Amino acid sequence: MVRHTAPGIGGYFRRRAILFLFLGIVLIMGAAAGGLAVQTLPVDQKAELMEYLQGFFQTHHTGQPVSTESVVRQSLLDNIGKTVAVMWVLGLSIIGVPLIVALLFVRGFVIGFSVG
């Protein structure tokens, strides 16, 4: 019996829905852990972190006002590009699969910590 699968990108995601659900849950768990980690910081560390962030948003490394375009470009190329490249290389072997899940949890943690 020949099994018919849905063609295209939609079919790809439907066939792997359980995997994407699991990875989404891992990301959400990381974000929740990051949000809770912010709440457990002592008051002096929270104040120091806020000072650092305010200084970053006011001036970039050169002392000039921060350009939104440069921040977005740097974020896309450095952070997302490197993460996708690392996940792709790790995905080439079975050994890298747990590391991909750990990396996804860490990314969720960073998102939750930033939002918190």
A tleap script that builds the chain and sets N, CA, C and O, in Angstrom:
source leaprc.protein.ff14SB
mol = sequence {
  NMET VAL ARG HIE THR ALA PRO GLY ILE GLY
  GLY TYR PHE ARG ARG ARG ALA ILE LEU PHE
  LEU PHE LEU GLY ILE VAL LEU ILE MET GLY
  ALA ALA ALA GLY GLY LEU ALA VAL GLN THR
  LEU PRO VAL ASP GLN LYS ALA GLU LEU MET
  GLU TYR LEU GLN GLY PHE PHE GLN THR HIE
  HIE THR GLY GLN PRO VAL SER THR GLU SER
  VAL VAL ARG GLN SER LEU LEU ASP ASN ILE
  GLY LYS THR VAL ALA VAL MET TRP VAL LEU
  GLY LEU SER ILE ILE GLY VAL PRO LEU ILE
  VAL ALA LEU LEU PHE VAL ARG GLY PHE VAL
  ILE GLY PHE SER VAL CGLY
}
set mol.1.N position { 0.837 -1.164 0.000 }
set mol.1.CA position { 0.000 0.000 0.000 }
set mol.1.C position { 0.890 1.238 0.000 }
set mol.1.O position { 1.843 1.313 0.775 }
set mol.2.N position { 0.598 2.188 -0.841 }
set mol.2.CA position { 1.377 3.411 -0.959 }
set mol.2.C position { 0.758 4.463 -0.047 }
set mol.2.O position { -0.447 4.712 -0.076 }
set mol.3.N position { 1.607 5.061 0.751 }
set mol.3.CA position { 1.143 6.093 1.680 }
set mol.3.C position { 1.307 7.450 1.014 }
set mol.3.O position { 2.400 7.803 0.571 }
set mol.4.N position { 0.236 8.198 0.944 }
set mol.4.CA position { 0.295 9.529 0.347 }
set mol.4.C position { 0.572 10.545 1.440 }
set mol.4.O position { -0.117 10.590 2.459 }
set mol.5.N position { 1.587 11.357 1.210 }
set mol.5.CA position { 1.922 12.407 2.161 }
set mol.5.C position { 1.661 13.752 1.519 }
set mol.5.O position { 1.731 13.903 0.299 }
set mol.6.N position { 1.365 14.707 2.347 }
set mol.6.CA position { 1.085 16.050 1.841 }
set mol.6.C position { 2.376 16.669 1.328 }
set mol.6.O position { 3.396 16.642 2.016 }
set mol.7.N position { 2.336 17.226 0.126 }
set mol.7.CA position { 3.557 17.813 -0.429 }
set mol.7.C position { 3.824 19.195 0.161 }
set mol.7.O position { 2.938 19.830 0.733 }
set mol.8.N position { 5.042 19.630 0.009 }
set mol.8.CA position { 5.399 20.987 0.379 }
set mol.8.C position { 5.736 21.157 1.847 }
set mol.8.O position { 5.898 20.197 2.600 }
set mol.9.N position { 5.833 22.414 2.213 }
set mol.9.CA position { 6.234 22.767 3.570 }
set mol.9.C position { 5.161 22.381 4.582 }
set mol.9.O position { 5.478 21.926 5.681 }
set mol.10.N position { 3.892 22.560 4.216 }
set mol.10.CA position { 2.808 22.191 5.131 }
set mol.10.C position { 2.854 20.725 5.496 }
set mol.10.O position { 2.638 20.364 6.653 }
set mol.11.N position { 3.132 19.879 4.524 }
set mol.11.CA position { 3.234 18.452 4.787 }
set mol.11.C position { 4.415 18.116 5.679 }
set mol.11.O position { 4.329 17.221 6.520 }
set mol.12.N position { 5.515 18.829 5.500 }
set mol.12.CA position { 6.705 18.630 6.330 }
set mol.12.C position { 6.367 18.889 7.788 }
set mol.12.O position { 6.715 18.095 8.662 }
set mol.13.N position { 5.687 20.005 8.051 }
set mol.13.CA position { 5.351 20.351 9.425 }
set mol.13.C position { 4.285 19.422 10.004 }
set mol.13.O position { 4.327 19.108 11.194 }
set mol.14.N position { 3.337 18.981 9.187 }
set mol.14.CA position { 2.312 18.054 9.683 }
set mol.14.C position { 2.918 16.706 10.062 }
set mol.14.O position { 2.532 16.106 11.066 }
set mol.15.N position { 3.867 16.233 9.259 }
set mol.15.CA position { 4.495 14.937 9.559 }
set mol.15.C position { 5.332 15.002 10.837 }
set mol.15.O position { 5.524 13.984 11.503 }
set mol.16.N position { 5.821 16.168 11.175 }
set mol.16.CA position { 6.694 16.317 12.344 }
set mol.16.C position { 6.054 17.156 13.448 }
set mol.16.O position { 6.764 17.793 14.226 }
set mol.17.N position { 4.748 17.167 13.526 }
set mol.17.CA position { 4.024 18.011 14.479 }
set mol.17.C position { 4.391 17.683 15.924 }
set mol.17.O position { 4.536 18.595 16.738 }
set mol.18.N position { 4.541 16.418 16.254 }
set mol.18.CA position { 4.879 16.014 17.619 }
set mol.18.C position { 6.257 16.546 18.005 }
set mol.18.O position { 6.448 17.033 19.119 }
set mol.19.N position { 7.202 16.452 17.096 }
set mol.19.CA position { 8.546 16.954 17.358 }
set mol.19.C position { 8.532 18.462 17.596 }
set mol.19.O position { 9.163 18.947 18.535 }
set mol.20.N position { 7.815 19.207 16.751 }
set mol.20.CA position { 7.749 20.655 16.918 }
set mol.20.C position { 7.015 21.033 18.199 }
set mol.20.O position { 7.363 22.025 18.839 }
set mol.21.N position { 6.014 20.264 18.576 }
set mol.21.CA position { 5.309 20.506 19.832 }
set mol.21.C position { 6.253 20.310 21.014 }
set mol.21.O position { 6.286 21.133 21.929 }
set mol.22.N position { 7.015 19.229 20.995 }
set mol.22.CA position { 7.986 18.959 22.059 }
set mol.22.C position { 9.018 20.082 22.155 }
set mol.22.O position { 9.313 20.561 23.250 }
set mol.23.N position { 9.563 20.501 21.020 }
set mol.23.CA position { 10.579 21.556 21.032 }
set mol.23.C position { 9.980 22.891 21.462 }
set mol.23.O position { 10.651 23.689 22.117 }
set mol.24.N position { 8.735 23.136 21.102 }
set mol.24.CA position { 8.061 24.347 21.560 }
set mol.24.C position { 7.881 24.356 23.069 }
set mol.24.O position { 8.045 25.390 23.716 }
set mol.25.N position { 7.543 23.204 23.622 }
set mol.25.CA position { 7.392 23.087 25.075 }
set mol.25.C position { 8.730 23.310 25.766 }
set mol.25.O position { 8.777 23.948 26.818 }
set mol.26.N position { 9.824 22.794 25.195 }
set mol.26.CA position { 11.156 23.005 25.768 }
set mol.26.C position { 11.492 24.496 25.767 }
set mol.26.O position { 12.031 25.009 26.748 }
set mol.27.N position { 11.180 25.189 24.684 }
set mol.27.CA position { 11.435 26.627 24.599 }
set mol.27.C position { 10.614 27.385 25.643 }
set mol.27.O position { 11.132 28.286 26.302 }
set mol.28.N position { 9.359 27.030 25.795 }
set mol.28.CA position { 8.492 27.692 26.775 }
set mol.28.C position { 8.969 27.411 28.206 }
set mol.28.O position { 8.922 28.291 29.065 }
set mol.29.N position { 9.427 26.184 28.452 }
set mol.29.CA position { 9.965 25.859 29.774 }
set mol.29.C position { 11.207 26.698 30.073 }
set mol.29.O position { 11.393 27.163 31.198 }
set mol.30.N position { 12.049 26.885 29.068 }
set mol.30.CA position { 13.231 27.730 29.249 }
set mol.30.C position { 12.849 29.168 29.534 }
set mol.30.O position { 13.453 29.815 30.389 }
set mol.31.N position { 11.847 29.675 28.823 }
set mol.31.CA position { 11.397 31.056 29.052 }
set mol.31.C position { 10.824 31.204 30.456 }
set mol.31.O position { 11.065 32.211 31.121 }
set mol.32.N position { 10.075 30.217 30.907 }
set mol.32.CA position { 9.521 30.267 32.265 }
set mol.32.C position { 10.640 30.233 33.298 }
set mol.32.O position { 10.596 30.970 34.284 }
set mol.33.N position { 11.628 29.396 33.085 }
set mol.33.CA position { 12.756 29.321 34.017 }
set mol.33.C position { 13.528 30.639 34.036 }
set mol.33.O position { 13.962 31.087 35.097 }
set mol.34.N position { 13.700 31.260 32.875 }
set mol.34.CA position { 14.384 32.551 32.818 }
set mol.34.C position { 13.610 33.633 33.530 }
set mol.34.O position { 14.198 34.459 34.227 }
set mol.35.N position { 12.303 33.643 33.368 }
set mol.35.CA position { 11.474 34.615 34.066 }
set mol.35.C position { 11.529 34.436 35.576 }
set mol.35.O position { 11.557 35.414 36.324 }
set mol.36.N position { 11.545 33.177 36.022 }
set mol.36.CA position { 11.644 32.913 37.461 }
set mol.36.C position { 13.030 33.262 37.991 }
set mol.36.O position { 13.163 33.684 39.139 }
set mol.37.N position { 14.063 33.091 37.168 }
set mol.37.CA position { 15.428 33.409 37.596 }
set mol.37.C position { 15.582 34.899 37.870 }
set mol.37.O position { 16.308 35.289 38.785 }
set mol.38.N position { 14.908 35.732 37.089 }
set mol.38.CA position { 14.977 37.179 37.318 }
set mol.38.C position { 14.374 37.521 38.669 }
set mol.38.O position { 14.883 38.386 39.382 }
set mol.39.N position { 13.288 36.841 39.021 }
set mol.39.CA position { 12.608 37.136 40.282 }
set mol.39.C position { 13.439 36.733 41.497 }
set mol.39.O position { 13.232 37.265 42.587 }
set mol.40.N position { 14.370 35.808 41.327 }
set mol.40.CA position { 15.177 35.349 42.451 }
set mol.40.C position { 16.471 36.149 42.618 }
set mol.40.O position { 17.228 35.898 43.556 }
set mol.41.N position { 16.737 37.104 41.727 }
set mol.41.CA position { 17.940 37.919 41.859 }
set mol.41.C position { 17.834 38.831 43.076 }
set mol.41.O position { 16.762 39.367 43.359 }
set mol.42.N position { 18.942 39.011 43.800 }
set mol.42.CA position { 18.934 39.977 44.896 }
set mol.42.C position { 18.730 41.403 44.360 }
set mol.42.O position { 18.983 41.672 43.186 }
set mol.43.N position { 18.279 42.297 45.219 }
set mol.43.CA position { 17.950 43.662 44.818 }
set mol.43.C position { 19.174 44.385 44.254 }
set mol.43.O position { 19.049 45.111 43.268 }
set mol.44.N position { 20.339 44.207 44.849 }
set mol.44.CA position { 21.526 44.911 44.356 }
set mol.44.C position { 21.933 44.426 42.960 }
set mol.44.O position { 22.397 45.222 42.144 }
set mol.45.N position { 21.768 43.143 42.682 }
set mol.45.CA position { 22.080 42.642 41.344 }
set mol.45.C position { 21.074 43.143 40.319 }
set mol.45.O position { 21.448 43.426 39.180 }
set mol.46.N position { 19.800 43.258 40.700 }
set mol.46.CA position { 18.792 43.812 39.802 }
set mol.46.C position { 19.123 45.257 39.457 }
set mol.46.O position { 19.007 45.664 38.301 }
set mol.47.N position { 19.537 46.036 40.459 }
set mol.47.CA position { 19.886 47.441 40.223 }
set mol.47.C position { 21.099 47.553 39.310 }
set mol.47.O position { 21.131 48.403 38.421 }
set mol.48.N position { 22.091 46.706 39.523 }
set mol.48.CA position { 23.291 46.721 38.677 }
set mol.48.C position { 22.955 46.333 37.244 }
set mol.48.O position { 23.486 46.918 36.300 }
set mol.49.N position { 22.092 45.366 37.080 }
set mol.49.CA position { 21.672 44.942 35.749 }
set mol.49.C position { 20.908 46.058 35.036 }
set mol.49.O position { 21.130 46.299 33.849 }
set mol.50.N position { 20.027 46.726 35.739 }
set mol.50.CA position { 19.279 47.837 35.150 }
set mol.50.C position { 20.213 48.974 34.741 }
set mol.50.O position { 20.023 49.580 33.687 }
set mol.51.N position { 21.216 49.268 35.563 }
set mol.51.CA position { 22.206 50.292 35.227 }
set mol.51.C position { 22.937 49.931 33.942 }
set mol.51.O position { 23.116 50.772 33.061 }
set mol.52.N position { 23.356 48.678 33.843 }
set mol.52.CA position { 24.076 48.222 32.655 }
set mol.52.C position { 23.203 48.338 31.411 }
set mol.52.O position { 23.658 48.815 30.371 }
set mol.53.N position { 21.959 47.907 31.518 }
set mol.53.CA position { 21.063 47.966 30.366 }
set mol.53.C position { 20.764 49.398 29.949 }
set mol.53.O position { 20.706 49.691 28.755 }
set mol.54.N position { 20.574 50.289 30.904 }
set mol.54.CA position { 20.337 51.689 30.569 }
set mol.54.C position { 21.553 52.281 29.872 }
set mol.54.O position { 21.409 53.035 28.909 }
set mol.55.N position { 22.733 51.952 30.341 }
set mol.55.CA position { 23.953 52.427 29.687 }
set mol.55.C position { 24.090 51.885 28.276 }
set mol.55.O position { 24.538 52.594 27.375 }
set mol.56.N position { 23.707 50.635 28.082 }
set mol.56.CA position { 23.786 50.045 26.746 }
set mol.56.C position { 22.831 50.724 25.787 }
set mol.56.O position { 23.198 51.021 24.650 }
set mol.57.N position { 21.601 50.974 26.235 }
set mol.57.CA position { 20.616 51.579 25.343 }
set mol.57.C position { 20.923 53.041 25.060 }
set mol.57.O position { 20.527 53.555 24.013 }
set mol.58.N position { 21.614 53.721 25.958 }
set mol.58.CA position { 21.934 55.122 25.719 }
set mol.58.C position { 23.102 55.284 24.756 }
set mol.58.O position { 23.060 56.147 23.878 }
set mol.59.N position { 24.121 54.487 24.901 }
set mol.59.CA position { 25.287 54.596 24.018 }
set mol.59.C position { 25.738 53.209 23.604 }
set mol.59.O position { 25.637 52.245 24.362 }
set mol.60.N position { 26.233 53.138 22.392 }
set mol.60.CA position { 26.805 51.894 21.898 }
set mol.60.C position { 28.279 51.916 22.251 }
set mol.60.O position { 28.698 52.831 22.960 }
set mol.61.N position { 29.078 50.988 21.814 }
set mol.61.CA position { 30.486 50.889 22.175 }
set mol.61.C position { 31.281 52.138 21.779 }
set mol.61.O position { 32.295 52.437 22.409 }
set mol.62.N position { 30.852 52.857 20.772 }
set mol.62.CA position { 31.593 54.024 20.293 }
set mol.62.C position { 31.198 55.302 21.008 }
set mol.62.O position { 31.824 56.338 20.783 }
set mol.63.N position { 30.203 55.271 21.844 }
set mol.63.CA position { 29.749 56.459 22.537 }
set mol.63.C position { 28.689 57.220 21.765 }
set mol.63.O position { 28.198 58.243 22.241 }
set mol.64.N position { 28.329 56.748 20.597 }
set mol.64.CA position { 27.294 57.379 19.780 }
set mol.64.C position { 25.939 56.793 20.147 }
set mol.64.O position { 25.865 55.686 20.679 }
set mol.65.N position { 24.859 57.532 19.865 }
set mol.65.CA position { 23.535 56.964 20.119 }
set mol.65.C position { 23.334 55.668 19.339 }
set mol.65.O position { 23.866 55.494 18.243 }
set mol.66.N position { 22.565 54.776 19.919 }
set mol.66.CA position { 22.345 53.466 19.329 }
set mol.66.C position { 21.441 53.597 18.110 }
set mol.66.O position { 20.380 54.217 18.182 }
set mol.67.N position { 21.862 53.010 16.990 }
set mol.67.CA position { 21.044 52.966 15.787 }
set mol.67.C position { 20.224 51.679 15.804 }
set mol.67.O position { 20.767 50.589 15.983 }
set mol.68.N position { 18.938 51.815 15.618 }
set mol.68.CA position { 18.058 50.645 15.630 }
set mol.68.C position { 18.462 49.659 14.545 }
set mol.68.O position { 18.453 48.448 14.769 }
set mol.69.N position { 18.811 50.165 13.386 }
set mol.69.CA position { 19.195 49.300 12.275 }
set mol.69.C position { 20.437 48.478 12.603 }
set mol.69.O position { 20.498 47.292 12.279 }
set mol.70.N position { 21.424 49.095 13.240 }
set mol.70.CA position { 22.648 48.359 13.562 }
set mol.70.C position { 22.394 47.289 14.617 }
set mol.70.O position { 22.978 46.207 14.561 }
set mol.71.N position { 21.530 47.586 15.570 }
set mol.71.CA position { 21.217 46.597 16.607 }
set mol.71.C position { 20.491 45.402 16.000 }
set mol.71.O position { 20.799 44.257 16.329 }
set mol.72.N position { 19.527 45.664 15.114 }
set mol.72.CA position { 18.778 44.581 14.482 }
set mol.72.C position { 19.703 43.736 13.611 }
set mol.72.O position { 19.645 42.507 13.653 }
set mol.73.N position { 20.550 44.386 12.828 }
set mol.73.CA position { 21.476 43.656 11.953 }
set mol.73.C position { 22.421 42.796 12.781 }
set mol.73.O position { 22.635 41.626 12.465 }
set mol.74.N position { 22.987 43.371 13.841 }
set mol.74.CA position { 23.903 42.617 14.685 }
set mol.74.C position { 23.187 41.438 15.333 }
set mol.74.O position { 23.745 40.344 15.419 }
set mol.75.N position { 21.963 41.651 15.786 }
set mol.75.CA position { 21.196 40.589 16.421 }
set mol.75.C position { 20.912 39.458 15.446 }
set mol.75.O position { 21.085 38.286 15.780 }
set mol.76.N position { 20.479 39.806 14.248 }
set mol.76.CA position { 20.161 38.773 13.265 }
set mol.76.C position { 21.390 37.984 12.841 }
set mol.76.O position { 21.356 36.754 12.806 }
set mol.77.N position { 22.458 38.670 12.524 }
set mol.77.CA position { 23.640 37.984 12.024 }
set mol.77.C position { 24.379 37.228 13.121 }
set mol.77.O position { 24.732 36.061 12.949 }
set mol.78.N position { 24.608 37.879 14.223 }
set mol.78.CA position { 25.418 37.247 15.266 }
set mol.78.C position { 24.646 36.194 16.042 }
set mol.78.O position { 25.079 35.045 16.132 }
set mol.79.N position { 23.525 36.570 16.592 }
set mol.79.CA position { 22.813 35.662 17.493 }
set mol.79.C position { 22.062 34.568 16.752 }
set mol.79.O position { 22.313 33.384 16.973 }
set mol.80.N position { 21.155 34.949 15.889 }
set mol.80.CA position { 20.303 33.962 15.224 }
set mol.80.C position { 21.106 33.144 14.215 }
set mol.80.O position { 20.947 31.926 14.137 }
set mol.81.N position { 21.958 33.802 13.449 }
set mol.81.CA position { 22.760 33.096 12.440 }
set mol.81.C position { 23.663 32.049 13.056 }
set mol.81.O position { 23.751 30.926 12.559 }
set mol.82.N position { 24.334 32.413 14.136 }
set mol.82.CA position { 25.230 31.463 14.793 }
set mol.82.C position { 24.450 30.304 15.416 }
set mol.82.O position { 24.889 29.155 15.366 }
set mol.83.N position { 23.305 30.610 15.998 }
set mol.83.CA position { 22.502 29.553 16.618 }
set mol.83.C position { 22.001 28.561 15.580 }
set mol.83.O position { 22.061 27.351 15.798 }
set mol.84.N position { 21.511 29.060 14.458 }
set mol.84.CA position { 21.027 28.173 13.395 }
set mol.84.C position { 22.177 27.331 12.849 }
set mol.84.O position { 22.001 26.143 12.581 }
set mol.85.N position { 23.343 27.934 12.685 }
set mol.85.CA position { 24.496 27.188 12.169 }
set mol.85.C position { 24.914 26.082 13.140 }
set mol.85.O position { 25.192 24.960 12.718 }
set mol.86.N position { 24.958 26.389 14.420 }
set mol.86.CA position { 25.342 25.390 15.418 }
set mol.86.C position { 24.319 24.262 15.459 }
set mol.86.O position { 24.686 23.089 15.531 }
set mol.87.N position { 23.026 24.617 15.413 }
set mol.87.CA position { 21.992 23.580 15.441 }
set mol.87.C position { 22.054 22.701 14.199 }
set mol.87.O position { 21.830 21.494 14.286 }
set mol.88.N position { 22.352 23.281 13.062 }
set mol.88.CA position { 22.451 22.495 11.830 }
set mol.88.C position { 23.621 21.521 11.911 }
set mol.88.O position { 23.483 20.354 11.544 }
set mol.89.N position { 24.773 21.994 12.389 }
set mol.89.CA position { 25.946 21.122 12.501 }
set mol.89.C position { 25.679 20.008 13.518 }
set mol.89.O position { 26.029 18.853 13.281 }
set mol.90.N position { 25.061 20.356 14.646 }
set mol.90.CA position { 24.750 19.335 15.650 }
set mol.90.C position { 23.724 18.338 15.128 }
set mol.90.O position { 23.757 17.166 15.502 }
set mol.91.N position { 22.820 18.787 14.276 }
set mol.91.CA position { 21.791 17.910 13.741 }
set mol.91.C position { 22.306 16.882 12.762 }
set mol.91.O position { 21.586 15.947 12.411 }
set mol.92.N position { 23.544 17.037 12.311 }
set mol.92.CA position { 24.125 16.071 11.383 }
set mol.92.C position { 24.438 14.738 12.058 }
set mol.92.O position { 24.619 13.726 11.381 }
set mol.93.N position { 24.502 14.734 13.381 }
set mol.93.CA position { 24.793 13.482 14.073 }
set mol.93.C position { 23.765 13.240 15.168 }
set mol.93.O position { 23.115 14.170 15.645 }
set mol.94.N position { 23.631 12.002 15.552 }
set mol.94.CA position { 22.702 11.623 16.615 }
set mol.94.C position { 23.189 12.173 17.946 }
set mol.94.O position { 22.376 12.489 18.815 }
set mol.95.N position { 24.481 12.291 18.121 }
set mol.95.CA position { 25.057 12.775 19.370 }
set mol.95.C position { 24.625 14.211 19.646 }
set mol.95.O position { 24.498 14.607 20.805 }
set mol.96.N position { 24.400 14.987 18.601 }
set mol.96.CA position { 24.059 16.393 18.772 }
set mol.96.C position { 22.619 16.659 19.143 }
set mol.96.O position { 22.290 17.782 19.526 }
set mol.97.N position { 21.747 15.672 19.044 }
set mol.97.CA position { 20.312 15.889 19.296 }
set mol.97.C position { 20.051 16.394 20.726 }
set mol.97.O position { 19.317 17.369 20.883 }
set mol.98.N position { 20.618 15.775 21.772 }
set mol.98.CA position { 20.386 16.331 23.118 }
set mol.98.C position { 20.958 17.744 23.273 }
set mol.98.O position { 20.415 18.557 24.021 }
set mol.99.N position { 22.035 18.027 22.578 }
set mol.99.CA position { 22.620 19.365 22.650 }
set mol.99.C position { 21.718 20.398 21.989 }
set mol.99.O position { 21.672 21.546 22.432 }
set mol.100.N position { 21.006 20.016 20.947 }
set mol.100.CA position { 20.054 20.919 20.307 }
set mol.100.C position { 18.931 21.250 21.276 }
set mol.100.O position { 18.516 22.405 21.377 }
set mol.101.N position { 18.440 20.252 21.986 }
set mol.101.CA position { 17.364 20.478 22.958 }
set mol.101.C position { 17.870 21.388 24.077 }
set mol.101.O position { 17.152 22.287 24.514 }
set mol.102.N position { 19.104 21.161 24.544 }
set mol.102.CA position { 19.688 22.011 25.588 }
set mol.102.C position { 19.872 23.441 25.080 }
set mol.102.O position { 19.613 24.396 25.813 }
set mol.103.N position { 20.313 23.594 23.844 }
set mol.103.CA position { 20.502 24.921 23.259 }
set mol.103.C position { 19.167 25.645 23.139 }
set mol.103.O position { 19.096 26.851 23.377 }
set mol.104.N position { 18.128 24.938 22.779 }
set mol.104.CA position { 16.801 25.532 22.677 }
set mol.104.C position { 16.299 25.969 24.058 }
set mol.104.O position { 15.681 27.025 24.188 }
set mol.105.N position { 16.563 25.164 25.077 }
set mol.105.CA position { 16.189 25.546 26.435 }
set mol.105.C position { 16.939 26.806 26.870 }
set mol.105.O position { 16.352 27.705 27.472 }
set mol.106.N position { 18.228 26.870 26.566 }
set mol.106.CA position { 19.031 28.048 26.922 }
set mol.106.C position { 18.518 29.287 26.211 }
set mol.106.O position { 18.446 30.358 26.813 }
set mol.107.N position { 18.158 29.158 24.934 }
set mol.107.CA position { 17.590 30.302 24.195 }
set mol.107.C position { 16.288 30.755 24.843 }
set mol.107.O position { 16.043 31.955 24.962 }
set mol.108.N position { 15.462 29.823 25.257 }
set mol.108.CA position { 14.231 30.174 25.949 }
set mol.108.C position { 14.526 30.856 27.280 }
set mol.108.O position { 13.836 31.802 27.662 }
set mol.109.N position { 15.545 30.380 27.983 }
set mol.109.CA position { 15.942 30.979 29.247 }
set mol.109.C position { 16.357 32.431 29.040 }
set mol.109.O position { 15.969 33.314 29.805 }
set mol.110.N position { 17.142 32.665 28.008 }
set mol.110.CA position { 17.594 34.030 27.714 }
set mol.110.C position { 16.401 34.932 27.373 }
set mol.110.O position { 16.345 36.082 27.808 }
set mol.111.N position { 15.469 34.416 26.611 }
set mol.111.CA position { 14.275 35.201 26.273 }
set mol.111.C position { 13.475 35.514 27.541 }
set mol.111.O position { 13.060 36.655 27.746 }
set mol.112.N position { 13.260 34.521 28.379 }
set mol.112.CA position { 12.517 34.729 29.619 }
set mol.112.C position { 13.227 35.675 30.568 }
set mol.112.O position { 12.584 36.492 31.227 }
set mol.113.N position { 14.539 35.574 30.645 }
set mol.113.CA position { 15.315 36.464 31.519 }
set mol.113.C position { 15.232 37.891 31.003 }
set mol.113.O position { 15.093 38.829 31.788 }
set mol.114.N position { 15.316 38.061 29.690 }
set mol.114.CA position { 15.248 39.398 29.098 }
set mol.114.C position { 13.876 40.027 29.313 }
set mol.114.O position { 13.778 41.204 29.657 }
set mol.115.N position { 12.834 39.256 29.113 }
set mol.115.CA position { 11.487 39.785 29.288 }
set mol.115.C position { 11.214 40.069 30.758 }
set mol.115.O position { 10.569 41.062 31.095 }
set mol.116.N position { 11.706 39.191 31.636 }
set mol.116.CA position { 11.483 39.377 33.075 }
set mol.116.C position { 12.182 40.593 33.585 }
set mol.116.O position { 12.101 40.898 34.775 }
savepdb mol mol.pdb
quit
